[in-house]
């Protein structure tokens, strides 16, 4: 038997050794004892974890416990004196073993020796699996180790941290020599390959750690980043010990301390995640976030949930790992390629290998030089980045950098010049990532890394804010018109674009304080703007925008913007054209910056329609609101012009108008009504007609028009078919036409953007379904998605008499696939007729409003009395709180 490594104890507490070759039954008994021993040890480690034991010690001691089992199993299965050596590799080789981590082993042996003992090795690995250890193993010769490392750099990184379990010092050195830079992956090639690997891995996570369900191991700023830096240091410098890099001039003591602190914090999160998941899980999924926050001792405080505090801590951990990692990568690059001759830019700054650097070793001598750095950076266009030395001294200077309240007028003007200068959004983003913006505006630091435990906000508040600013910057580009209908047209009218940037910067800055974040943020914005020297009019505009930044979105999505009264009320609050221009742009940027899936063609058109209608109302004058009769007359005239352009004469147009509901001319758009009228042209009375058209090219959003004789269950049937087509309804307008007909219009988007529907296919499926018996059309049964199970919203149902013979039903509940189809089915079962519907979804939260009437025994419609309201409420609650229909 080969000697154990120094200080290694190969005895297994609680397990009786058998020196003879054991039979299968004896192996099973031995494995059961070992499994029990490991379970007791893990229970002890879990208790110590909960008692806040030092994480590195836990990881090392758990690795030592497993070492003892592996070594004892080796002694049990492998005869003494054979030419086999055993190494721990990968994370296990580092001596870091998490509760659910793999046990990666390498058996080092020449081919003839490993072949001779194949049965012994097979018995060993089977025994370890029976012990409950998730073993991954490789059996290789030295030559095979070299070749495998050449072919796959991940093999090399695993072998770089090989630790002897049953091997002597000579064998350890032989293995090191087999994968030395002389034979495989010299430092330059290794660095370039691992840097590319890191960048590609980050790209898989959208280059941000601020995901709702981040990966603690592989995600940007995660533990794999720290390990990659260690591997690079080992290959390039010859040491994987971060503290040793201080002596080599690669890192400062403060950087090492920060990186080690963040690594330990990430390690603790990962250890706890393995405990609460009870399986190998690296992604901090919603299933485990609350459990882990509780286990780590977080508690709800004020307006901040425990889980939000834990996640904010993670996002800040990851951002610091990324920040220091960028510096160290740059230093490794310089170590390999050498420093180039500096290229002076001005008296303060120079370029070093394409990186912006301060010339003065004592920079910054005052805070103004920090703002000068960002001004120079913006003026130079594309650079490789900030030089690592300058980034480090900037970080060291941050504690003494003043906030805006304590700064003097000169700094205020420097900051405003940055906002008015070149690439202001890129500058603000750089300031945020380097920690300067959080020092300058302390309220921004409070929301940095702050997540909101819902499905509506998919970014942290600071990352959402930066995304909003990026959207605002895009409005100057003509290509933005493809995504935002009017933004490029409105943008040039802004007299001071920096005011919109300030509104975007402050609109969510008060999140998490409790109270109304719009009101609190508006107060913050006023203090900031007045302090830095903006005039009263400019300050008032920024303050108003922050206070009212949700107004346009709520109005458009929850009210009927085809109603002149709604437009008049909205225009009255807005007050003037300048506010409208700014609010429209801020709203578009805010919605699009909340979630990649939230902005769509329907919302694009909705915001543009509200903007256009409000602009006309302001031009007309708020003292001259449009009367309903005047609005209808204007719409009819516009539709007549569109139909005449299609070649229809006055008699034909009049005949078509007689078949259309009067309410349509009050609430519809002219081009939409002309499209519907065209569907009636040459259509026999009583026949069903379905028309579907794309709302915008390549988005998958559709407008669906259905004209038919009315009958019970028609609305529910249409909704069910659209649901089966994989479409989500954003808005439904249900109008009663002459002679018992219906004119229903639906705005729909695909549930899966990867499979946009074909308009003709949707029209065909609807037509076929509606030509048959409606009773056969039922909602599709679906399993609720995993992520929605963690965002239960208590259903709220309300009724209101709108005074026109109808009742408004408002519904707030947890969203789910097929929700609207289920609700429509309940309305059908309760003999309700739907006259209008507005569907709004905010992450996991559905907020739907319906105008309905009850049908009496004679088929007449009437508002819901108290009994009918109670019956409908009971049925809806049973559906929403139980299984889908």
GUGU-361415 format. One record per residue (C-alpha): residue in three letters; x, y negated, z. Coordinates in pm, whole numbers, plus 50000, padded with zeros to 5 digits. Each point is the difference from the previous one (the first is absolute). Last residue first. Layout:
BEGIN
  rest      u      v      w
   ala      X      Y      Z
...
This chain:
BEGIN
  rest      u      v      w
   unk  43890  47556  48485
   unk  50322  49897  50173
   unk  50047  50149  50347
   unk  49893  49816  50311
   unk  50051  49650  50131
   unk  49910  49825  49676
   unk  49712  50231  49908
   unk  49835  50006  50342
   unk  50054  49625  50026
   unk  49828  49945  49665
   unk  49698  50209  50099
   unk  49958  49821  50333
   unk  50033  49657  49837
   unk  49743  50090  49736
   unk  49749  50114  50260
   unk  50061  49692  50214
   unk  49960  49764  49706
   unk  49682  50177  49890
   unk  49854  49963  50348
   unk  50096  49633  50031
   unk  49845  49905  49666
   unk  50195  50021  49677
   unk  49909  49750  49732
   unk  49741  50105  49743
   unk  49989  50182  49670
   unk  49681  50156  49864
   unk  49992  50364  49895
   unk  49653  50061  50138
   unk  50122  50197  50302
   unk  50243  49721  50088
   unk  50347  49942  49859
   unk  50250  49828  50227
   unk  50213  49715  49871
   unk  50373  49956  49976
   unk  50272  49740  49966
   unk  50326  50178  50075
   unk  50321  49889  50169
   unk  50311  50214  50036
   unk  50302  49954  50227
   unk  50223  50306  49980
   unk  50309  50011  50222
   unk  50281  50247  49934
   unk  50198  49749  49796
   unk  49763  49708  49947
   unk  49714  50118  49782
   unk  49723  49773  49873
   unk  49685  50112  49820
   unk  49729  49747  49923
   unk  49661  50147  49920
   unk  49680  49867  49851
   unk  49643  50114  49946
   unk  50013  50344  50164
   unk  49669  50178  50052
   unk  49938  50198  50314
   unk  49802  50322  50027
   unk  50195  50127  50305
   unk  50140  50288  49797
   unk  50111  49754  49733
   unk  50170  49776  50252
   unk  50175  50305  50144
   unk  50120  50098  49650
   unk  50131  49648  49941
   unk  50196  50020  50324
   unk  50155  50332  49893
   unk  50093  49865  49658
   unk  50147  49691  50162
   unk  50220  50211  50226
   unk  50123  50229  49721
   unk  50363  49981  50107
   unk  50027  49854  50349
   unk  49979  49658  50161
   unk  49951  49969  50372
   unk  49698  49786  50083
   unk  49833  49661  49958
   unk  49652  49992  49849
   unk  49777  49703  49935
   unk  49642  50059  49886
   unk  49826  49688  49871
   unk  49622  50029  49985
   unk  49790  49886  49708
   unk  49669  49820  49962
   unk  50167  49673  49915
   unk  50076  49886  50354
   unk  50344  50150  50047
   unk  49887  50214  50293
   unk  50313  50131  50169
   unk  50107  50350  50099
   unk  50322  50120  50160
   unk  50195  50325  50019
   unk  50335  50034  50172
   unk  50191  50326  49974
   unk  50287  50048  50250
   unk  50320  49983  49797
   unk  50221  50308  49999
   unk  50347  49930  49872
   unk  50193  50318  50071
   unk  49782  50229  49792
   unk  50045  49773  49699
   unk  50361  50113  49950
   unk  49906  50363  49948
   unk  49753  49938  49719
   unk  49639  50100  50081
   unk  49908  50320  49824
   unk  49763  49951  49714
   unk  49651  50108  49903
   unk  49874  49843  49678
   unk  49680  49801  50033
   unk  49690  50164  49852
   unk  49837  49983  49659
   unk  49745  50281  49960
   unk  49718  49784  50134
   unk  50057  49756  49717
   unk  49856  50232  49737
   unk  50167  49945  49663
   unk  50047  49698  49773
   unk  50186  49828  50283
   unk  50273  50264  50006
   unk  50059  50001  49626
   unk  50019  49621  49985
   unk  50235  49979  50296
   unk  50238  50260  49860
   unk  50002  49833  49657
   unk  50064  49651  50138
   unk  50284  50127  50218
   unk  50159  50178  49704
   unk  49970  49688  49780
   unk  50168  49783  50264
   unk  50299  50232  50036
   unk  50104  50040  50361
   unk  50341  49900  50139
   unk  50193  50299  50134
   unk  50309  49868  50182
   unk  49789  49728  50159
   unk  49817  50263  50204
   unk  49674  49869  50144
   unk  49942  49824  49669
   unk  49833  49657  50020
   unk  49632  49912  49968
   unk  49784  49688  49951
   unk  49643  50117  49972
   unk  49703  49840  49821
   unk  49642  50119  50032
   unk  49717  49864  49788
   unk  49688  50196  50094
   unk  49672  50046  49820
   unk  49642  50007  50129
   unk  49847  49786  49726
   unk  50227  49697  50049
   unk  50339  50036  50168
   unk  50097  50071  50361
   unk  50362  49917  50076
   unk  50274  50203  50170
   unk  50340  49836  50017
   unk  50263  50237  50131
   unk  50351  49900  50103
   unk  50327  50177  50068
   unk  49889  50352  49911
   unk  50278  50258  50013
   unk  50028  50229  49700
   unk  50111  50364  49993
   unk  49739  50102  49744
   unk  49821  50189  50277
   unk  49961  49670  50185
   unk  49856  49839  49687
   unk  49752  50286  49980
   unk  49902  49964  50367
   unk  49952  49623  49969
   unk  49774  50040  49698
   unk  49794  50268  50178
   unk  49961  49792  50316
   unk  49880  49703  49795
   unk  49749  50215  49810
   unk  49863  50178  50306
   unk  49639  49913  49936
   unk  49928  49871  49653
   unk  50063  49686  49797
   unk  49993  50015  49623
   unk  50354  49952  49880
   unk  50280  49753  49940
   unk  50344  50085  50141
   unk  50305  49776  49964
   unk  50347  50110  50114
   unk  50294  49761  50020
   unk  50333  50177  50018
   unk  50337  49968  50174
   unk  50256  50250  49866
   unk  50269  49733  49995
   unk  50142  50045  49649
   unk  49805  49713  49843
   unk  49758  49809  50217
   unk  49633  50050  50086
   unk  49973  50310  49784
   unk  49653  50065  49859
   unk  49711  50229  50082
   unk  49646  49991  49858
   unk  49717  50230  50099
   unk  49654  49980  49840
   unk  49693  50190  50108
   unk  49692  49982  49778
   unk  49670  49852  50120
   unk  49982  49738  49725
   unk  50188  50103  49684
   unk  50350  49853  49976
   unk  50054  49790  49684
   unk  50190  49741  50206
   unk  49980  50095  50365
   unk  50377  50063  50032
   unk  50067  49665  49832
   unk  49802  49832  50276
   unk  50236  50158  50251
   unk  50307  49861  49823
   unk  49835  49658  49973
   unk  49924  50015  50372
   unk  50365  50072  50080
   unk  50126  49719  49775
   unk  49757  49760  50169
   unk  50088  50103  50358
   unk  49719  50139  50212
   unk  49827  49865  50310
   unk  49729  49760  49888
   unk  49966  50138  49649
   unk  49972  50348  50145
   unk  49725  49887  50235
   unk  49773  49946  49698
   unk  50016  50372  49926
   unk  50050  50101  49635
   unk  49740  50129  49754
   unk  49873  49653  49911
   unk  50359  49889  49939
   unk  50035  50269  49732
   unk  49689  49880  49817
   unk  50120  49638  50018
   unk  50337  50100  49857
   unk  49836  50186  49714
   unk  49775  49704  49922
   unk  50290  49753  50012
   unk  50216  50195  49755
   unk  50282  50235  50090
   unk  50327  49977  49805
   unk  50254  50067  50275
   unk  50062  49627  50035
   unk  49627  49967  50067
   unk  50046  50241  50292
   unk  50275  49788  50155
   unk  49807  49676  49951
   unk  49684  50146  50149
   unk  50204  50117  50300
   unk  50123  49645  50063
   unk  49649  49857  49972
   unk  49864  50260  50238
   unk  50278  49920  50252
   unk  49933  49626  49990
   unk  49626  50055  50045
   unk  50058  50234  50292
   unk  50231  49748  50169
   unk  49750  49718  49953
   unk  49719  50210  50146
   unk  50217  50098  50298
   unk  50094  49639  50074
   unk  50369  49914  49970
   unk  50128  49794  50288
   unk  50044  49627  49936
   unk  50141  49847  50320
   unk  50288  50245  49977
   unk  50108  49835  49677
   unk  49980  50141  49648
   unk  50377  50040  49991
   unk  49994  50169  50340
   unk  49730  50241  49883
   unk  50192  50071  49679
   unk  50315  50079  50199
   unk  49797  50223  50229
   unk  49867  50205  49708
   unk  50349  50035  49851
   unk  50164  50101  50329
   unk  49724  50247  50083
   unk  50026  50154  49653
   unk  50381  50022  50023
   unk  49979  50163  50343
   unk  49752  50261  49877
   unk  50191  50061  49677
   unk  50320  50084  50182
   unk  49808  50192  50265
   unk  49851  50223  49729
   unk  50329  50038  49815
   unk  50175  50126  50309
   unk  50187  49876  50305
   unk  49964  50239  50293
   unk  50205  50291  49869
   unk  50344  49844  50041
   unk  49898  49892  50352
   unk  49994  49670  50186
   unk  50207  49799  49752
   unk  49735  50009  49726
   unk  49738  49873  50245
   unk  50226  49722  50129
   unk  50129  49885  49660
   unk  49648  49976  49858
   unk  49877  49816  50308
   unk  50295  49758  50005
   unk  49948  49914  49633
   unk  49627  49939  50042
   unk  50053  49804  50321
   unk  50255  49769  49840
   unk  49784  49917  49700
   unk  49688  49961  50216
   unk  50175  49770  50245
   unk  50109  49775  49716
   unk  49654  50004  49840
   unk  49815  49865  50300
   unk  49768  50088  50286
   unk  50079  50363  50066
   unk  49722  50032  50259
   unk  49745  49833  49772
   unk  50117  50208  49705
   unk  49926  50319  50195
   unk  49650  49882  50094
   unk  49930  49892  49642
   unk  50128  50327  49857
   unk  49780  50203  50234
   unk  49699  49781  49915
   unk  50068  50047  49629
   unk  49966  50379  50041
   unk  50233  50175  49754
   unk  50256  50009  50279
   unk  49790  50255  50185
   unk  50172  50035  50334
   unk  50232  50256  50160
   unk  50288  50034  49755
   unk  50018  49647  49859
   unk  49922  49816  50323
   unk  50231  50216  50211
   unk  50291  49958  49758
   unk  49944  49626  49965
   unk  49984  49936  50372
   unk  50292  50217  50114
   unk  50266  49726  49970
   unk  49777  49746  50178
   unk  50215  49910  50300
   unk  50326  50051  49811
   unk  49877  49790  49708
   unk  49868  49728  50231
   unk  50335  49968  50183
   unk  50191  49983  49673
   unk  49767  49729  49867
   unk  50007  49800  50324
   unk  50380  50002  50006
   unk  50014  49871  49643
   unk  49754  49719  50076
   unk  50175  49910  50327
   unk  50343  49979  49845
   unk  50260  50274  50045
   unk  50283  49923  50242
   unk  50130  50329  50135
   unk  49797  49954  50319
   unk  49673  49918  49823
   unk  50024  50312  49787
   unk  50097  50228  50288
   unk  49735  49878  50244
   unk  49728  50015  49734
   unk  50104  50350  49891
   unk  49995  50132  50356
   unk  49648  49863  50053
   unk  49892  50159  49672
   unk  50151  50330  50113
   unk  49794  49993  50319
   unk  49681  49933  49805
   unk  50071  50264  49737
   unk  50120  50251  50261
   unk  49670  49979  50186
   unk  50059  50122  50353
   unk  50264  50244  50114
   unk  50366  49936  49933
   unk  50042  50287  49754
   unk  49991  49800  49677
   unk  50090  49632  50047
   unk  50232  49979  49698
   unk  49735  50127  49761
   unk  49943  49684  49789
   unk  50327  49833  50105
   unk  50237  50090  49714
   unk  49723  49994  49740
   unk  49895  49652  50113
   unk  50363  49890  49987
   unk  50034  50137  49647
   unk  49682  49817  49897
   unk  50149  49677  50134
   unk  50323  50070  49811
   unk  49804  49983  49674
   unk  49965  49620  50040
   unk  49774  49839  49736
   unk  49835  50332  49914
   unk  49842  49965  49656
   unk  50268  50216  49833
   unk  49878  50306  50203
   unk  49635  49992  49887
   unk  50053  50130  49645
   unk  50253  50263  50106
   unk  49762  50114  50274
   unk  49687  50025  49786
   unk  49963  50371  49926
   unk  50245  50146  50246
   unk  50148  50328  49874
   unk  50052  49934  49629
   unk  50017  49628  50074
   unk  50318  50066  50199
   unk  50187  50039  49671
   unk  50002  49621  49962
   unk  50243  49979  50296
   unk  49940  49716  50246
   unk  49747  50220  50181
   unk  50278  50247  50086
   unk  50127  49781  50285
   unk  49664  50034  50175
   unk  50021  50377  49970
   unk  50346  49995  50159
   unk  49866  49785  50284
   unk  49722  50251  50060
   unk  50253  50286  50000
   unk  50213  49808  50254
   unk  49696  49963  50224
   unk  49916  50369  49964
   unk  50358  50086  50097
   unk  49972  49778  50308
   unk  49663  50143  50100
   unk  50110  50362  49954
   unk  49871  50158  49684
   unk  49707  50227  49912
   unk  49738  49768  50146
   unk  49657  50150  49927
   unk  50072  50349  50129
   unk  50005  49900  50365
   unk  50243  49984  50289
   unk  50139  49656  49930
   unk  50378  49983  49969
   unk  50234  49745  50152
   unk  50353  50033  49863
   unk  50048  49626  50014
   unk  49681  49855  50150
   unk  50173  49851  50304
   unk  50295  49883  49792
   unk  49763  49794  49785
   unk  49875  49821  50313
   unk  50360  49902  50077
   unk  50026  49791  49680
   unk  50369  49911  49950
   unk  50122  50309  50186
   unk  49762  50231  49813
   unk  50096  49837  49671
   unk  50371  50059  50069
   unk  49973  50375  50066
   unk  50193  50110  49691
   unk  49693  50161  49846
   unk  49784  49693  50061
   unk  50251  49753  49862
   unk  50043  50213  49691
   unk  49624  50010  49948
   unk  49973  49626  50054
   unk  50271  49944  49737
   unk  49832  50235  49752
   unk  49679  49805  50055
   unk  50174  49666  49948
   unk  50154  50102  49664
   unk  50149  49658  49924
   unk  49920  49708  50223
   unk  49688  49861  50163
   unk  49990  50254  50281
   unk  50379  49974  50045
   unk  49969  49621  50003
   unk  49742  50034  50279
   unk  50252  50197  50206
   unk  50271  49738  49950
   unk  49752  49726  50092
   unk  49918  50167  50330
   unk  50369  50056  50068
   unk  50067  49626  49958
   unk  49695  49906  50210
   unk  50134  50178  50310
   unk  49941  50353  50123
   unk  49830  50086  50329
   unk  49656  50071  49856
   unk  50138  50154  49681
   unk  50189  50270  50189
   unk  50369  49957  50067
   unk  50278  50248  49902
   unk  50202  50091  50310
   unk  49879  50361  50017
   unk  50038  50025  49619
   unk  50376  49935  49990
   unk  50101  50365  50043
   unk  49767  50101  49717
   unk  50153  49731  49778
   unk  50346  50126  50097
   unk  49899  50347  49880
   unk  49842  49887  49676
   unk  50307  49789  49924
   unk  50225  50303  50050
   unk  49769  50220  49793
   unk  49994  49763  49704
   unk  49647  49902  49907
   unk  49860  50152  49685
   unk  50114  50124  49662
   unk  49902  49662  49857
   unk  49720  49898  49765
   unk  49919  49631  49996
   unk  50273  49775  50134
   unk  49764  49721  50112
   unk  49808  50227  50236
   unk  50318  50119  50175
   unk  50128  49645  50031
   unk  49674  49890  50164
   unk  50003  50306  50225
   unk  50353  49924  50123
   unk  49919  49631  50043
   unk  49720  50102  50237
   unk  50263  50175  50213
   unk  50235  49702  49965
   unk  49731  49779  50154
   unk  50009  50214  50312
   unk  50353  49876  50090
   unk  50357  50133  49980
   unk  49887  50306  49811
   unk  50267  50101  49909
   unk  50315  50031  50212
   unk  50187  50207  49738
   unk  49919  49723  49748
   unk  49948  50126  49646
   unk  49651  50143  50054
   unk  49918  50285  49768
   unk  49759  50073  49713
   unk  50068  50342  49850
   unk  50107  50041  49637
   unk  50331  50164  50090
   unk  50062  49716  50245
   unk  49824  49679  49899
   unk  50064  49675  50186
   unk  49827  49768  50243
   unk  50042  49686  50212
   unk  50201  49748  49798
   unk  49844  50115  49676
   unk  49987  50313  49782
   unk  50347  50146  50052
   unk  50071  50336  49829
   unk  50174  50238  50243
   unk  50269  50232  49854
   unk  49869  50356  50007
   unk  50000  50223  50306
   unk  50099  50361  49953
   unk  49810  50271  49817
   unk  49964  50267  50265
   unk  50004  49786  50313
   unk  49795  49735  49824
   unk  49729  50254  49921
   unk  50012  50130  50357
   unk  49955  49643  50119
   unk  49695  49953  49778
   unk  49843  50322  50124
   unk  50063  49880  50357
   unk  49816  49673  49946
   unk  49699  50166  49840
   unk  49986  50254  50283
   unk  49995  49723  50259
   unk  49683  49851  49849
   unk  49838  50336  49928
   unk  50058  50124  50353
   unk  49865  49668  50130
   unk  49686  50031  49787
   unk  49945  50358  50116
   unk  50007  49914  50370
   unk  49768  49702  49938
   unk  49752  50222  49818
   unk  50022  50257  50280
   unk  49934  49746  50275
   unk  49702  49865  49810
   unk  49873  50358  49976
   unk  50014  50049  50374
   unk  49826  49670  50070
   unk  49731  50079  49743
   unk  49940  50341  50159
   unk  49950  49839  50340
   unk  49742  49765  49855
   unk  50057  49626  49999
   unk  49722  49755  50081
   unk  50077  49987  50368
   unk  50229  50289  50084
   unk  49917  50358  49905
   unk  50250  50234  50164
   unk  50324  50158  49882
   unk  50141  50282  50212
   unk  50186  50201  49739
   unk  49739  50275  50020
   unk  49723  49747  49939
   unk  50174  49861  49694
   unk  50062  50355  49877
   unk  49637  50099  50025
   unk  49890  49677  49831
   unk  50239  50050  49710
   unk  49952  50375  49958
   unk  49712  50051  49757
   unk  50070  49659  49848
   unk  50319  50148  49859
   unk  50351  49922  50118
   unk  50164  50207  49730
   unk  50278  50232  50113
   unk  49795  50302  50101
   unk  50138  50339  50093
   unk  49728  50139  50222
   unk  49841  49937  50338
   unk  49888  49659  49875
   unk  50019  49839  50346
   unk  50344  50144  50076
   unk  50152  49949  49655
   unk  49881  49639  50007
   unk  50160  49950  50342
   unk  50340  50112  49872
   unk  49959  49778  49692
   unk  49908  49694  50205
   unk  50291  50062  50235
   unk  50237  50036  49706
   unk  49875  49673  49853
   unk  50072  49819  50328
   unk  50340  50168  50025
   unk  50087  49892  49647
   unk  49885  49645  50076
   unk  50231  49976  50301
   unk  50289  50157  49811
   unk  49961  49751  49714
   unk  49983  49706  50238
   unk  50306  50108  50200
   unk  50197  50065  49683
   unk  49902  49661  49862
   unk  50097  49823  50322
   unk  50338  50175  50004
   unk  50063  49872  49649
   unk  50030  50242  49712
   unk  50251  50093  49729
   unk  50309  49857  50170
   unk  50161  50341  50046
   unk  49988  49960  50379
   unk  49629  49920  49978
   unk  49951  50303  49777
   unk  50107  50222  50290
   unk  49679  49906  50179
   unk  49802  50142  49710
   unk  50157  50343  50036
   unk  49979  50172  49663
   unk  50372  49964  49945
   unk  50220  50037  49693
   unk  49944  49653  49860
   unk  49842  50091  49666
   unk  49862  50351  50055
   unk  49912  49970  50369
   unk  49874  49645  49957
   unk  49778  50108  49713
   unk  49862  50288  50200
   unk  49927  49773  50296
   unk  49826  49744  49778
   unk  49788  50280  49855
   unk  49910  50117  50350
   unk  49877  49653  50092
   unk  49789  49985  49683
   unk  49865  50349  50069
   unk  49877  49878  50339
   unk  49760  49751  49848
   unk  50056  49649  49865
   unk  49835  50092  49672
   unk  49809  50329  50042
   unk  50166  50343  50024
   unk  49995  50073  50373
   unk  49733  49789  50161
   unk  49770  50021  49698
   unk  49753  49715  50026
   unk  49620  50043  50010
   unk  49870  49646  49951
   unk  50310  49907  49803
   unk  50226  49717  50111
   unk  50327  50181  49943
   unk  50014  49853  49652
   unk  50165  50089  49671
   unk  49676  50143  49856
   unk  50049  50320  50203
   unk  50134  50200  49706
   unk  50216  49696  49921
   unk  50179  50040  50334
   unk  50102  50353  49902
   unk  50127  49875  49665
   unk  50204  49731  50171
   unk  50148  50246  50251
   unk  50089  50251  49726
   unk  50166  49724  49802
   unk  50203  49901  50305
   unk  50085  50366  50063
   unk  50124  50046  49643
   unk  50200  49677  49994
   unk  50162  50071  50336
   unk  50089  50360  49911
   unk  50148  49894  49669
   unk  50220  49739  50164
   unk  50095  50225  50293
   unk  50102  50307  49799
   unk  49714  50247  49943
   unk  50163  50343  50015
   unk  50353  50141  49997
   unk  50229  49722  50129
   unk  49707  49847  50184
   unk  50001  50304  50230
   unk  49726  50262  49974
   unk  50217  50312  50016
   unk  50244  49825  50235
   unk  49726  49950  50260
   unk  49907  50368  49973
   unk  50360  50106  50046
   unk  50034  49769  50298
   unk  49700  50160  50172
   unk  50135  50345  49921
   unk  50331  49916  50166
   unk  49824  49855  50304
   unk  49809  50319  50066
   unk  49648  50096  49907
   unk  49682  50117  50171
   unk  49808  49675  50046
   unk  50230  49762  49815
   unk  49846  49664  49902
   unk  49952  49898  49636
   unk  49935  49628  49967
   unk  50157  49955  49658
   unk  49836  50329  49898
   unk  49649  49851  49990
   unk  50125  49699  49805
   unk  50171  50233  49753
   unk  49688  50206  49942
   unk  49810  49676  49937
   unk  50261  49912  49737
   unk  49890  50293  49786
   unk  50213  50152  49723
   unk  50339  49904  50142
   unk  49890  50102  50349
   unk  49881  50338  49873
   unk  50338  50055  49831
   unk  50204  49916  50309
   unk  49781  50207  50229
   unk  50020  50285  49749
   unk  50379  49986  50010
   unk  49995  50012  50379
   unk  49767  50300  49988
   unk  49631  49958  50051
   unk  49705  50136  50199
   unk  49726  49739  50032
   unk  49735  49965  50267
   unk  49679  49824  50096
   unk  49868  50108  50335
   unk  49670  49889  50144
   unk  50065  50142  50351
   unk  49711  50186  50160
   unk  50210  50279  50148
   unk  49861  50226  49729
   unk  50158  49764  49747
   unk  50333  50043  50179
   unk  49964  50378  49991
   unk  49925  49997  49629
   unk  50309  49788  49938
   unk  50222  50234  50199
   unk  49853  50321  49851
   unk  50066  49865  49649
   unk  50353  49915  50108
   unk  50062  50352  50129
   unk  49852  50149  49682
   unk  50222  49783  49780
   unk  50312  50094  50194
   unk  50199  50159  49720
   unk  49864  49746  49753
   unk  50113  49712  50221
   unk  50351  50152  50018
   unk  50023  50066  49627
   unk  49884  49648  49914
   unk  50232  49813  50233
   unk  49841  49866  50311
   unk  49862  49677  50149
   unk  49650  50041  50139
   unk  49832  49662  49992
   unk  49704  49916  50220
   unk  49720  49742  49992
   unk  49758  50018  50292
   unk  49700  49801  49878
   unk  49855  49726  50218
   unk  49675  50039  50192
   unk  50104  49886  50349
   unk  50285  49778  49875
   unk  50358  50125  49993
   unk  50292  49762  49978
   unk  50338  50176  50042
   unk  50127  49859  49673
   unk  50009  50357  49867
   unk  49630  50033  50081
   unk  49944  49694  49786
   unk  50175  50166  49709
   unk  50224  50298  50079
   unk  50053  50246  50286
   unk  50288  50230  49918
   unk  50054  50377  50021
   unk  50316  50185  49899
   unk  50031  50351  49859
   unk  50317  50207  49968
   unk  49887  50275  50237
   unk  50172  50051  50334
   unk  49695  50079  50210
   unk  49687  50137  49830
   unk  49726  49748  49908
   unk  49647  50057  50133
   unk  50008  49949  50377
   unk  50292  49759  50002
   unk  49825  49795  49732
   unk  49676  50004  50199
   unk  50188  49872  50305
   unk  50156  49723  49792
   unk  49665  49897  49852
   unk  49831  50003  50342
   unk  50276  49797  50165
   unk  50014  49753  49714
   unk  49625  49950  50031
   unk  50044  49885  50358
   unk  50294  49781  49895
   unk  49793  49835  49725
   unk  49732  49925  50259
   unk  50268  49849  50221
   unk  50128  49777  49721
   unk  49657  49870  49901
   unk  49899  49941  50361
   unk  50328  49822  50073
   unk  49955  49776  49697
   unk  49647  49910  50112
   unk  50079  49881  50353
   unk  49715  50123  50219
   unk  49683  49790  49999
   unk  49797  50220  50241
   unk  49792  50113  49702
   unk  50323  50118  49836
   unk  50094  50182  50320
   unk  49669  50183  49993
   unk  50050  50086  49634
   unk  50352  50127  50071
   unk  49864  50225  50273
   unk  49734  50135  49771
   unk  50269  50057  49739
   unk  50208  50200  50248
   unk  49700  50210  50099
   unk  49923  50068  49632
   unk  50366  50080  49933
   unk  50005  50258  50282
   unk  49675  50152  49882
   unk  50134  50036  49648
   unk  50320  50154  50134
   unk  49802  50256  50201
   unk  49782  50081  49699
   unk  50309  50027  49778
   unk  50158  50251  50240
   unk  49683  50208  50012
   unk  49979  49998  49620
   unk  50367  50091  49969
   unk  49944  50292  50240
   unk  49711  50119  49787
   unk  50202  49971  49681
   unk  50291  50203  50133
   unk  50285  49844  50189
   unk  50366  50035  49902
   unk  50177  50034  50331
   unk  50114  49721  50227
   unk  49644  49929  50118
   unk  49972  49652  50148
   unk  49717  49919  50241
   unk  49838  49661  49939
   unk  49905  49764  50285
   unk  50285  49761  49936
   unk  50168  50070  49664
   unk  50376  50044  50023
   unk  50201  49844  49719
   unk  50134  49708  50199
   unk  50208  49775  49781
   unk  50267  49782  50161
   unk  50243  50048  49713
   unk  49863  50192  49703
   unk  49924  50367  50041
   unk  50268  50254  49918
   unk  49936  50227  49705
   unk  49875  50346  50081
